[in-house]
Amino acid sequence: MAAPNVQRGHRAPPAGLVRLAFVSLLPLAACQLFDSPAPLFPFCSDPPLVVPDGGPPLGWADVGPIFLTHCAGCHTAGGIAPFPLESPSDVAAEALAVRAAVVTRLMPPWPLAHCCESYLGDPSLSDAQIGEIASWIDQGLPAGVGSVAEATPPPIPGLARVDLTLSMPEPYLPQPQPGSTDELRCFLVDWPVKTTTYVTAFDVRPSAPSEVHHARAFLMPPGAAPPGSSGADGRPGWNCPNGVPGNVGAVGGWRPGALPETLPGGLGYRVDPGSQIVLSMHYRSATGVLVPDQTEMRFTLEPSVAREAQLVFLADPNWLRGGMPIPAGDPDAAFAWETDPTGQSGGKPISVWAANLHMHEHGKKMIVGVRRKDGSLDCIAEAPAWSYEQVGEDYFLATPMQLSPGDKLHIECHFDNSAGKTALNWGNDQEMCIGYVTATW
Ligand code: HEC
């Protein structure tokens, strides 16, 4: 195996260190026919936005709808964001911060690089919308002609058809540790349907949405051991600060302002009788006042689908055995691994529909991509500035990506342990580098 090839645009890791990590993995990895540690990928970077100055005078009638659809899901009275952005006076109170957050693309929060791929449900503003907001603020926030002084965000539509509603077994009062505003808590919910069925659309409705940072539902196949012990600390559920480990599939999730998820392309998640759902909740209190929450999940089900969603799990098996050493003080420990997923599809070509990225607190940046048989590289999902805050979603590509035998899926994680006094490795309370792709074949 060649030494990692540090490519253009990539901040070089200490090469000797990365090489050492890979060399120590080689003897084990060699046994795997399709899998290998891999040279590093280039990360792309979004070009800096050129904000147009001036432009025709705008009013709230022009920019209001942008705030209401892209911001007010979180920035509403009692929402998870620190202040509302629902009226011209709301925006005026935070005008400079709003301009900066929009122009730098800090808001709305979206963790993936746009230079990599386009995704369904990406809430990011277009360059034109960013320009309109910046101009409007630069012009002194004029009310404009025919402006709407106050407005409420458009209601979020529900699922077109609800076939099954499940909720948390009982209401739960979040209890962040002293000194923290956050709690990550998981709950087990039995799947009651007695025949095999397919989930084609999914919606989550927290009963206390203002304190839910995000929620994810994972599918546990029949007979799988639950990843936590409900009620062991005398309260419903269990603490799951590092999510839901293991090779389980996500059914879907929710974040403030999110629409219900409808799977594209006739896709469905197969659910067998006896399955269970692990509902992973991230509670956050901006104000310190918390009320009980009993989140509800709604499903659209079909007896059969055109395409059954499959999961391809991406992580070097050697990492799980302690083969992911992250030295103390290292600002950029990088690990990469590749697999030909047609090993899993019996040699059939594969369509990649979605990707999911997972690291912990020391994650710095991460990429899932494809190294084609001819050596060319395709990006599927890139988190250029990892934030543990935003983990968990399946990012659906606007257009599924096709893979043929010989093409390899690439996963690569970079960790920053520069402030760390101890070395890290793979572990629930240490670090992880996991990707999933949702695929069909
Ligand atoms: C998914 C929820 C969400 C959406 C959507 C969202 N925000 Fe935020 N926003 C937050 C949260 C949470 C914070 C506070 C924590 C932080 O800074 O990340 C925040 C903070 C901010 C801040 C303060 C940033 C700073 O300087 O610290 C500004 C300004 C802001 N948002 C503007 C916007 C605008 C404008 C939009 C729409 C274009 C938007 N936000 C959409 C959740 C959201």
Residues whose N, C-alpha, C, O or C-beta is under 5 A from the ligand:
A	BS01	HEC	H70 C71 C74 I80 A81 P82 A97 V98 A101 M107 P108 P109 P256
